[in-house]
Amino acid sequence: MDTTRKARIAVIVVAAVLLAGCTVGEPDAATPPPVEMTALPSASPTSTADADIERDKAALPIPVEGISDWANTAVPAPEPGEGAGTLSGWMSQSTSPNMLTSFTTLPPGDYQAQIACRGEGTITVTAGEIDAAPAAGPLECDNSTVAFGVQTAQTGLAISLSLKGAPTIYAASVVPVG
């Protein structure tokens, strides 16, 4: 008999011996009885989150679909090719109460930033160079419009928004001065 065949037979014999000790039947006294598991009904995390978001949308001062139109009148828009454009949307504790937006190609210079917010929450805003301490703020916007200056010496500008309280809509723009 060749060595490979002998090894196969040895493996089969060892497996048979090991399996011979396994029997199906009643558990012995040393084996604890199986625990019966019952699934309890619970709300799905997704359905709870969806319900929270829908509740937050209903608490906004205008429908979500109208925020962009409102933003176009709430803050000045920069001329095409200048500034950082207009940011708009809504924030809530259920979605995201914090937002950081970086405009990586905005040239160094003096800018006027403006934020308008409507709703029962308060949005705190800071702005400055990317990866640096804020040069402007913190300023609070609570159902108002706030303008402030931002000066950068390097390319890029970051704006941070942080919400406290109820769902609130916002519009922000950054326009070059001069």
VEXMARDO-588154 format. One line per field, with one value per residue: residue in one letter; residue number from 1; x, y, z of N, C-alpha, C in turn; chain. Coordinates in pm, 1 decimal, decimal comma. Layout:
! VEXMARDO-588154
kolgu: c(a	...)
lumro: c(NUM	...)
n.east: c(X	...)
n.north: c(Y	...)
n.up: c(Z	...)
ca.east: c(X	...)
ca.north: c(Y	...)
ca.up: c(Z	...)
c.east: c(X	...)
c.north: c(Y	...)
c.up: c(Z	...)
milo: c(A	...)
END
This chain:
! VEXMARDO-588154
kolgu: c(m	d	t	t	r	k	a	r	i	a	v	i	v	v	a	a	v	l	l	a	g	c	t	v	g	e	p	d	a	a	t	p	p	p	v	e	m	t	a	l	p	s	a	s	p	t	s	t	a	d	a	d	i	e	r	d	k	a	a	l	p	i	p	v	e	g	i	s	d	w	a	n	t	a	v	p	a	p	e	p	g	e	g	a	g	t	l	s	g	w	m	s	q	s	t	s	p	n	m	l	t	s	f	t	t	l	p	p	g	d	y	q	a	q	i	a	c	r	g	e	g	t	i	t	v	t	a	g	e	i	d	a	a	p	a	a	g	p	l	e	c	d	n	s	t	v	a	f	g	v	q	t	a	q	t	g	l	a	i	s	l	s	l	k	g	a	p	t	i	y	a	a	s	v	v	p	v	g)
lumro: c(1	2	3	4	5	6	7	8	9	10	11	12	13	14	15	16	17	18	19	20	21	22	23	24	25	26	27	28	29	30	31	32	33	34	35	36	37	38	39	40	41	42	43	44	45	46	47	48	49	50	51	52	53	54	55	56	57	58	59	60	61	62	63	64	65	66	67	68	69	70	71	72	73	74	75	76	77	78	79	80	81	82	83	84	85	86	87	88	89	90	91	92	93	94	95	96	97	98	99	100	101	102	103	104	105	106	107	108	109	110	111	112	113	114	115	116	117	118	119	120	121	122	123	124	125	126	127	128	129	130	131	132	133	134	135	136	137	138	139	140	141	142	143	144	145	146	147	148	149	150	151	152	153	154	155	156	157	158	159	160	161	162	163	164	165	166	167	168	169	170	171	172	173	174	175	176	177	178)
n.east: c(83,9	48,6	190,6	22,0	-233,6	-243,6	-237,8	-481,6	-663,0	-602,3	-686,8	-963,5	-1025,5	-962,7	-1147,1	-1385,5	-1369,1	-1377,0	-1632,2	-1789,6	-1831,7	-2027,3	-2364,2	-2711,8	-2982,7	-3133,1	-3036,2	-2761,5	-2728,7	-2533,8	-2543,3	-2672,6	-3018,0	-3161,6	-3196,3	-3489,9	-3554,7	-3724,0	-3831,5	-3871,1	-4109,3	-3996,4	-3932,0	-3810,4	-3481,7	-3449,3	-3712,2	-3779,5	-3589,1	-3664,0	-3920,1	-3853,5	-3717,5	-3920,2	-4091,8	-3928,3	-3907,2	-4169,1	-4172,4	-4033,7	-4013,4	-4086,3	-4174,9	-3944,9	-3891,8	-3909,8	-3690,1	-3456,7	-3549,6	-3621,2	-3365,7	-3238,2	-3335,2	-3278,2	-3005,7	-2722,7	-2619,8	-2310,5	-2141,8	-2132,3	-1864,7	-1727,6	-1661,1	-1816,5	-2056,7	-2397,1	-2505,3	-2755,0	-3016,3	-3142,0	-3129,8	-3127,8	-3160,2	-3201,0	-3109,3	-2850,2	-2679,6	-2451,9	-2231,4	-1973,1	-1830,0	-1604,6	-1443,4	-1229,0	-1091,7	-1117,4	-982,5	-725,0	-823,3	-1047,1	-1368,0	-1726,5	-1940,8	-2261,2	-2533,6	-2855,1	-3122,8	-3411,4	-3656,0	-3702,9	-3465,8	-3117,2	-2844,5	-2502,6	-2229,1	-1906,4	-1614,0	-1330,9	-984,6	-904,8	-839,0	-748,3	-769,0	-1088,8	-1145,0	-1352,1	-1632,2	-1738,9	-2068,5	-2413,1	-2712,7	-3041,4	-3335,9	-3294,0	-3086,2	-2744,6	-2451,5	-2100,9	-1746,5	-1476,9	-1140,9	-885,7	-560,3	-459,5	-528,6	-859,1	-1146,5	-1333,7	-1653,1	-1838,2	-2126,5	-2343,7	-2609,4	-2837,9	-3114,5	-3446,2	-3553,0	-3422,6	-3401,3	-3148,5	-2949,7	-2656,6	-2395,7	-2092,9	-1921,8	-1692,0	-1516,7	-1483,5)
n.north: c(-116,8	222,6	526,8	752,8	644,4	501,8	716,1	841,8	642,9	634,7	887,1	863,3	656,4	781,0	989,3	842,7	721,1	946,0	1045,7	839,9	877,8	1068,1	1109,5	1117,2	1220,3	1212,0	1480,5	1456,4	1465,8	1655,6	1836,6	2150,8	2245,5	2345,1	2692,1	2864,3	3090,0	3390,4	3616,1	3955,6	4197,7	4489,4	4831,2	4907,8	5031,1	5187,9	5264,0	5418,5	5625,6	5732,7	5823,5	6020,4	6202,2	6279,1	6401,0	6614,5	6752,0	6839,9	7031,2	7244,9	7588,4	7635,0	7426,4	7162,7	7150,6	7416,1	7550,7	7614,7	7813,5	8011,7	8062,6	8189,8	8446,5	8520,3	8557,1	8734,0	8643,2	8546,1	8686,5	8502,7	8273,7	8397,3	8415,1	8187,6	8079,9	7983,7	7824,3	7607,1	7462,5	7235,1	7174,0	6942,8	6782,4	6514,2	6460,2	6594,7	6781,9	6930,3	7084,0	7105,5	7287,6	7308,5	7526,4	7467,3	7588,5	7861,0	8178,5	8352,7	8630,3	8908,9	8862,6	8879,9	8717,9	8572,5	8462,5	8330,3	8231,1	8041,2	7935,7	7752,1	7689,5	7756,4	7852,9	7826,6	7984,4	7964,2	8077,5	8057,6	8003,5	7691,0	7408,9	7561,8	7775,1	7928,8	8241,9	8411,2	8452,5	8270,1	8321,2	8375,9	8269,9	8319,5	8278,9	8490,0	8716,4	8727,4	8907,5	8897,1	8959,8	8788,2	8706,1	8572,4	8434,7	8232,5	7992,9	7877,3	7829,9	7770,7	7693,4	7652,6	7514,3	7484,6	7342,3	7413,3	7304,8	7322,9	7195,7	7374,7	7598,0	7708,0	7950,5	8035,9	8250,2	8344,3	8618,9	8797,6	9087,2	9405,7)
n.up: c(0,0	-80,9	61,2	61,6	44,3	284,9	464,3	411,3	493,2	764,5	848,7	803,8	985,3	1233,5	1230,1	1235,1	1488,4	1653,7	1592,0	1686,7	1956,0	1967,7	2020,4	1948,5	2137,0	2461,8	2677,9	2906,4	3267,3	3327,7	3126,9	3060,4	3028,0	2710,6	2635,5	2583,5	2333,4	2275,3	2042,1	2091,0	1995,1	1832,2	1752,5	1436,4	1379,8	1151,7	1084,1	1305,2	1287,9	1039,6	1105,1	1293,6	1129,6	952,3	1136,2	1212,9	966,8	942,3	1140,5	1041,9	926,0	659,7	376,8	287,8	13,9	-63,0	35,6	-116,9	-296,9	-109,3	-2,2	-215,1	-198,4	57,9	124,8	-16,8	-342,1	-484,7	-772,5	-1081,6	-1087,6	-885,2	-535,1	-297,8	-360,8	-277,3	11,5	126,9	325,7	572,0	923,6	1196,3	1517,0	1475,0	1219,7	1122,9	1340,0	1305,8	1073,6	837,4	587,4	324,6	108,5	-115,0	-326,3	-316,3	-359,2	-166,7	39,8	116,2	246,0	256,7	457,8	495,8	687,5	701,7	900,8	982,0	1201,0	1508,0	1629,6	1717,9	1528,0	1536,8	1394,0	1245,4	1071,1	852,9	757,6	600,7	802,7	1017,2	1306,2	1358,8	1195,5	1209,1	1417,7	1710,4	1588,8	1650,7	1502,0	1518,6	1406,1	1226,5	1029,0	972,2	911,3	840,7	838,0	675,5	654,6	456,5	418,6	280,6	17,7	10,9	223,5	515,4	648,8	938,7	1079,9	1354,3	1519,3	1778,8	1949,4	1808,2	1480,3	1200,8	922,3	687,6	511,1	350,7	236,1	66,7	-25,7	-227,3	-111,2	-242,6)
ca.east: c(0,0	130,9	183,4	-94,0	-352,4	-238,7	-272,5	-626,3	-731,3	-580,0	-775,3	-1100,0	-1038,6	-963,7	-1275,9	-1489,7	-1356,9	-1425,2	-1776,9	-1856,7	-1867,6	-2138,9	-2493,4	-2828,6	-3077,3	-3161,4	-2915,8	-2728,4	-2751,3	-2434,2	-2570,9	-2784,4	-3125,1	-3153,5	-3273,3	-3583,0	-3543,9	-3842,1	-3803,5	-3965,8	-4129,7	-3934,5	-3934,5	-3691,1	-3407,0	-3474,0	-3844,2	-3773,8	-3513,5	-3748,2	-4027,9	-3792,3	-3688,7	-4048,9	-4137,3	-3844,5	-3948,2	-4297,4	-4148,2	-3963,9	-4102,6	-4134,4	-4145,7	-3808,4	-3883,7	-3904,1	-3571,5	-3367,2	-3608,7	-3606,9	-3223,3	-3202,9	-3374,3	-3238,1	-2866,0	-2675,2	-2544,3	-2195,3	-2142,4	-2079,5	-1719,8	-1670,2	-1716,4	-1835,7	-2192,0	-2492,9	-2537,4	-2885,2	-3068,7	-3201,0	-3056,9	-3204,3	-3087,2	-3220,0	-3033,6	-2712,4	-2676,9	-2323,5	-2192,5	-1849,9	-1815,3	-1476,6	-1430,3	-1084,9	-1028,5	-1145,4	-853,8	-709,6	-879,0	-1149,2	-1500,8	-1839,5	-2024,0	-2392,0	-2617,0	-2993,3	-3182,9	-3550,7	-3698,1	-3695,5	-3332,4	-3010,3	-2728,6	-2377,7	-2146,4	-1768,3	-1554,2	-1188,1	-904,1	-917,3	-743,4	-695,3	-870,7	-1180,1	-1110,9	-1476,8	-1727,3	-1870,9	-2184,2	-2538,0	-2823,5	-3164,5	-3448,3	-3243,7	-2981,9	-2622,8	-2340,9	-1971,7	-1630,7	-1379,1	-1019,8	-799,1	-429,2	-428,8	-639,1	-957,6	-1223,7	-1423,6	-1764,7	-1892,2	-2257,9	-2379,7	-2746,2	-2889,5	-3258,4	-3542,3	-3515,8	-3408,3	-3347,8	-3039,6	-2890,8	-2529,2	-2319,7	-1963,1	-1904,7	-1568,6	-1531,8	-1394,5)
ca.north: c(0,0	342,7	613,5	841,6	566,0	473,4	839,6	861,0	544,9	677,0	1001,9	810,9	581,3	877,4	1059,4	748,9	704,5	1069,6	1055,5	733,0	928,8	1162,5	1043,6	1203,6	1166,2	1294,8	1536,9	1397,4	1554,4	1761,4	1931,1	2237,4	2240,1	2456,9	2810,9	2899,5	3231,0	3447,9	3749,5	4057,2	4295,7	4618,8	4921,4	4902,1	5156,8	5268,0	5325,7	5522,9	5736,9	5793,4	5896,2	6140,7	6295,6	6333,3	6493,2	6733,8	6824,7	6905,0	7142,6	7352,9	7700,6	7619,1	7290,4	7137,3	7180,2	7560,8	7609,9	7670,7	7940,7	8106,1	8096,4	8283,6	8581,5	8544,5	8602,3	8774,2	8543,1	8604,6	8685,5	8375,1	8261,4	8464,1	8373,5	8046,0	8034,4	7985,3	7696,5	7611,8	7333,6	7235,5	7096,8	6900,6	6690,1	6379,3	6441,6	6631,7	6913,7	6996,1	7078,6	7175,5	7296,8	7368,0	7572,9	7446,6	7666,3	8003,4	8247,1	8433,8	8764,4	8956,1	8816,2	8902,2	8599,3	8602,0	8346,1	8356,0	8109,4	8053,1	7820,0	7770,8	7656,1	7855,3	7802,1	7895,9	7978,4	8011,7	8070,2	8089,3	7920,6	7546,0	7350,3	7665,1	7825,7	8020,7	8383,5	8482,9	8379,4	8218,0	8410,0	8300,3	8306,1	8263,1	8335,6	8620,8	8716,7	8781,8	8926,0	8912,1	8956,9	8679,3	8733,4	8455,3	8458,8	8113,1	7944,1	7795,3	7886,0	7672,3	7744,9	7551,3	7543,1	7394,2	7368,9	7377,9	7324,0	7269,3	7197,9	7510,7	7609,3	7805,2	7988,1	8105,0	8283,8	8407,9	8707,7	8874,7	9230,0	9489,3)
ca.up: c(0,0	-85,8	179,0	51,6	74,9	428,1	535,1	396,3	578,3	903,1	873,2	810,5	1110,5	1343,2	1223,3	1277,7	1633,0	1715,3	1574,0	1760,3	2087,9	1956,2	2004,1	1953,5	2233,3	2578,4	2738,1	3035,6	3381,5	3331,6	3020,1	3095,7	2928,6	2616,9	2671,6	2477,6	2299,6	2213,6	1989,3	2132,7	1888,7	1857,9	1638,1	1354,0	1388,9	1032,4	1088,6	1407,4	1230,7	936,7	1173,3	1351,5	1020,3	906,3	1241,1	1202,1	846,4	971,2	1233,1	972,0	895,7	522,2	329,0	242,8	-128,7	-82,9	98,5	-218,3	-342,3	1,4	9,9	-321,6	-157,6	197,3	131,9	-150,4	-417,3	-553,0	-919,3	-1131,9	-1087,4	-768,4	-406,3	-267,9	-389,9	-167,4	75,6	194,0	367,9	705,6	1024,1	1313,7	1603,3	1421,0	1095,6	1153,1	1402,1	1277,9	933,2	801,2	442,4	285,4	-29,1	-126,5	-432,8	-298,5	-344,1	-45,7	26,3	210,2	207,0	345,6	470,7	551,7	715,8	741,1	953,3	1022,3	1279,2	1653,2	1679,1	1705,5	1455,4	1563,9	1273,6	1246,4	937,7	847,8	668,7	618,6	897,4	1106,9	1399,2	1289,8	1196,8	1235,8	1499,6	1680,5	1582,5	1661,2	1414,8	1572,9	1333,4	1186,0	926,5	1030,9	816,4	907,9	750,0	688,2	577,9	443,9	358,6	202,1	-63,9	81,0	333,5	576,2	728,2	1028,9	1137,0	1463,5	1562,4	1912,1	1956,1	1712,6	1339,1	1148,9	787,1	678,2	383,2	375,3	116,1	85,8	-140,5	-214,3	-83,3	-323,3)
c.east: c(88,9	101,2	60,3	-220,7	-358,2	-280,2	-421,9	-703,8	-718,0	-671,7	-918,9	-1122,8	-1046,5	-1097,2	-1388,1	-1487,1	-1411,4	-1576,3	-1852,9	-1900,3	-1984,6	-2266,3	-2602,6	-2924,9	-3098,0	-3031,9	-2888,7	-2742,2	-2653,0	-2459,7	-2689,0	-2891,8	-3114,8	-3241,7	-3363,4	-3576,7	-3673,0	-3806,3	-3912,7	-3986,1	-4063,9	-3942,5	-3802,8	-3616,7	-3433,4	-3609,8	-3849,8	-3701,6	-3596,4	-3860,6	-3974,4	-3766,0	-3817,8	-4106,3	-4060,2	-3882,0	-4077,1	-4280,0	-4078,0	-4062,3	-4155,3	-4104,5	-4002,3	-3791,3	-3869,6	-3779,1	-3480,2	-3420,0	-3595,8	-3461,5	-3181,9	-3240,7	-3321,7	-3096,4	-2819,2	-2595,0	-2425,6	-2215,9	-2088,2	-1926,9	-1651,7	-1733,0	-1738,8	-1975,4	-2278,6	-2515,3	-2676,4	-2929,2	-3135,5	-3121,7	-3153,9	-3117,8	-3095,7	-3139,3	-2887,1	-2711,9	-2547,0	-2288,3	-2064,3	-1839,4	-1684,9	-1480,1	-1280,3	-1017,3	-1052,9	-1014,1	-846,2	-770,5	-976,4	-1286,2	-1604,8	-1921,9	-2156,5	-2464,6	-2754,3	-3047,4	-3325,8	-3588,9	-3677,8	-3558,8	-3236,6	-2892,3	-2609,3	-2287,3	-2006,2	-1715,9	-1407,0	-1116,7	-922,7	-806,4	-676,5	-806,6	-959,8	-1135,4	-1234,1	-1568,4	-1665,0	-1979,0	-2309,2	-2643,7	-2948,0	-3284,2	-3413,7	-3149,6	-2861,7	-2516,3	-2211,9	-1859,8	-1540,1	-1260,9	-934,6	-669,0	-386,6	-550,9	-729,3	-1022,4	-1318,6	-1530,0	-1819,6	-2025,2	-2287,6	-2516,1	-2768,0	-3038,6	-3333,7	-3491,0	-3522,2	-3354,0	-3238,2	-3007,3	-2764,3	-2462,6	-2189,6	-1934,5	-1773,8	-1600,5	-1434,2	-1397,8)
c.north: c(123,8	433,0	702,4	767,8	534,0	598,1	865,3	766,7	585,9	793,8	954,2	736,5	678,5	950,0	968,9	730,3	828,0	1082,2	950,5	779,8	1024,6	1085,5	1146,7	1141,3	1264,5	1353,7	1469,7	1503,6	1670,9	1868,2	2018,0	2230,3	2361,1	2572,5	2844,1	3050,1	3275,4	3588,1	3844,2	4155,4	4427,5	4703,0	4909,1	5034,3	5247,6	5336,0	5435,9	5645,2	5808,2	5875,1	6025,1	6246,0	6358,9	6431,2	6624,7	6817,2	6902,4	7026,2	7261,0	7464,5	7700,5	7476,3	7279,5	7176,7	7330,1	7627,8	7676,4	7804,9	8047,6	8153,8	8199,7	8427,5	8617,8	8599,3	8641,2	8662,2	8610,9	8602,9	8550,6	8377,3	8330,1	8406,8	8223,9	7996,1	8041,5	7842,9	7709,6	7471,1	7346,1	7143,2	7057,0	6807,4	6547,0	6354,3	6470,0	6770,7	6990,9	6979,1	7158,7	7171,1	7368,5	7403,3	7575,1	7532,9	7816,7	8078,0	8327,1	8572,6	8798,8	8917,8	8864,8	8774,4	8641,8	8470,7	8395,1	8224,0	8139,7	7922,7	7849,3	7737,2	7772,9	7788,9	7890,2	7876,0	8031,2	7998,3	8107,0	8000,7	7772,9	7498,3	7454,6	7707,3	7924,7	8166,7	8468,2	8393,0	8339,0	8326,3	8324,2	8359,1	8239,2	8337,2	8476,3	8605,5	8788,6	8791,7	8945,7	8902,2	8839,5	8714,1	8607,7	8495,4	8341,8	8075,4	7855,7	7867,5	7778,5	7744,9	7628,6	7600,2	7439,4	7435,4	7327,9	7404,6	7261,6	7273,7	7340,0	7505,9	7714,7	7833,8	8066,1	8135,8	8351,5	8486,3	8785,4	9023,4	9304,0	9468,0)
c.up: c(0,0	34,6	176,5	90,1	223,6	507,7	527,0	487,7	724,6	938,3	887,7	941,5	1228,5	1345,8	1272,3	1428,5	1704,2	1705,2	1653,0	1897,9	2083,9	1934,8	2012,4	2051,4	2345,9	2633,1	2872,0	3144,9	3383,8	3224,8	3059,6	2988,1	2834,1	2663,6	2554,2	2455,9	2233,0	2166,9	2035,5	2018,5	1928,4	1732,1	1563,2	1365,8	1268,6	1040,0	1193,9	1353,8	1124,5	999,0	1235,3	1244,3	969,3	1008,7	1233,7	1080,0	871,4	1062,8	1166,1	936,1	752,0	478,5	275,2	95,8	-155,9	-28,9	-4,0	-269,2	-234,8	11,4	-94,6	-286,9	-19,1	211,5	-7,9	-215,8	-484,1	-704,8	-966,0	-1138,1	-970,6	-642,6	-398,5	-299,3	-266,7	-118,3	135,2	227,9	502,3	795,3	1135,0	1397,0	1549,1	1294,7	1123,2	1213,1	1376,3	1131,2	914,4	649,6	411,4	137,6	-58,4	-231,7	-420,2	-275,2	-214,1	-68,3	137,0	157,0	307,2	342,2	533,3	574,6	757,4	793,9	997,9	1090,8	1426,0	1712,5	1663,6	1635,5	1489,9	1443,2	1303,5	1103,7	946,7	749,0	701,3	711,5	986,1	1202,1	1324,8	1304,4	1228,8	1318,6	1630,7	1687,0	1588,1	1570,0	1472,1	1513,6	1284,4	1067,2	986,1	921,2	895,7	805,5	780,1	599,1	575,7	376,6	270,5	118,7	21,9	197,2	384,7	657,3	809,6	1084,8	1243,9	1517,1	1706,9	1907,9	1840,2	1568,8	1281,8	1007,1	786,2	532,8	417,0	242,7	156,1	-41,9	-122,2	-191,1	-174,5	-466,0)
milo: c(A	A	A	A	A	A	A	A	A	A	A	A	A	A	A	A	A	A	A	A	A	A	A	A	A	A	A	A	A	A	A	A	A	A	A	A	A	A	A	A	A	A	A	A	A	A	A	A	A	A	A	A	A	A	A	A	A	A	A	A	A	A	A	A	A	A	A	A	A	A	A	A	A	A	A	A	A	A	A	A	A	A	A	A	A	A	A	A	A	A	A	A	A	A	A	A	A	A	A	A	A	A	A	A	A	A	A	A	A	A	A	A	A	A	A	A	A	A	A	A	A	A	A	A	A	A	A	A	A	A	A	A	A	A	A	A	A	A	A	A	A	A	A	A	A	A	A	A	A	A	A	A	A	A	A	A	A	A	A	A	A	A	A	A	A	A	A	A	A	A	A	A	A	A	A	A	A	A)
END
